[in-house]
């Protein structure tokens, strides 16, 4: 298969509950990670659930980063996709694991393409 992109699926367990329920923290984290991308930022969408939890997406012309959090379970599901070489998904993965204080990460990488 000729890989057109790399897709990382992160199951982040034993994370800090307070940051997983902090909409501004989640936004800042995803934007900080996305800024390493030299591609144009195309859009973003975030939502804070009641009573808790955050979902968000940052989209650029060369990548996307999505997150869904369950603070009550200390868990976040993260999706990172990139094409080309301007964005380092390994670095992005490490950064998000560190920022949410994850003690038990599981990372699966898929090569996407034809």
VENCOR-V850315 format. One record per residue. N is the residue number from 1. RES is the residue in three letters. SS is DSSP state (H for helix, E for strand, C for the rest). OMEGA is omega as a letter, one per 20 degrees, with the letter a starting at -180 (NA if undefined). Layout:
# VENCOR-V850315
n,res,ss,omega
N,RES,SS,OMEGA
N,RES,SS,OMEGA
This chain:
# VENCOR-V850315
n,res,ss,omega
1,UNK,C,r
2,UNK,C,a
3,UNK,E,r
4,UNK,E,a
5,UNK,E,r
6,UNK,E,a
7,UNK,E,a
8,UNK,E,r
9,UNK,E,a
10,UNK,E,r
11,UNK,E,a
12,UNK,E,a
13,UNK,E,r
14,UNK,C,r
15,UNK,C,r
16,UNK,C,a
17,UNK,H,a
18,UNK,H,a
19,UNK,H,r
20,UNK,H,r
21,UNK,C,a
22,UNK,C,a
23,UNK,H,a
24,UNK,H,r
25,UNK,H,a
26,UNK,H,r
27,UNK,H,a
28,UNK,H,r
29,UNK,H,a
30,UNK,H,r
31,UNK,H,r
32,UNK,H,r
33,UNK,H,a
34,UNK,H,a
35,UNK,C,r
36,UNK,C,a
37,UNK,C,r
38,UNK,C,a
39,UNK,C,r
40,UNK,C,r
41,UNK,E,a
42,UNK,E,a
43,UNK,E,r
44,UNK,E,r
45,UNK,E,r
46,UNK,E,r
47,UNK,E,r
48,UNK,E,a
49,UNK,C,r
50,UNK,C,j
51,UNK,C,a
52,UNK,C,r
53,UNK,C,a
54,UNK,E,r
55,UNK,E,a
56,UNK,E,a
57,UNK,E,r
58,UNK,E,a
59,UNK,E,r
60,UNK,E,a
61,UNK,C,a
62,UNK,C,a
63,UNK,E,r
64,UNK,E,r
65,UNK,E,r
66,UNK,E,r
67,UNK,E,r
68,UNK,E,a
69,UNK,E,r
70,UNK,E,a
71,UNK,H,a
72,UNK,H,r
73,UNK,H,a
74,UNK,C,a
75,UNK,E,r
76,UNK,E,r
77,UNK,E,a
78,UNK,E,a
79,UNK,E,r
80,UNK,E,r
81,UNK,E,r
82,UNK,E,r
83,UNK,C,a
84,UNK,C,a
85,UNK,C,a
86,UNK,C,a
87,UNK,C,a
88,UNK,C,a
89,UNK,H,r
90,UNK,H,r
91,UNK,H,r
92,UNK,H,r
93,UNK,H,r
94,UNK,H,a
95,UNK,H,a
96,UNK,H,r
97,UNK,H,r
98,UNK,H,a
99,UNK,H,r
100,UNK,C,r
101,UNK,C,a
102,UNK,C,r
103,UNK,C,a
104,UNK,E,a
105,UNK,E,r
106,UNK,E,a
107,UNK,E,r
108,UNK,E,r
109,UNK,E,r
110,UNK,E,r
111,UNK,E,a
112,UNK,E,r
113,UNK,E,a
114,UNK,C,NA
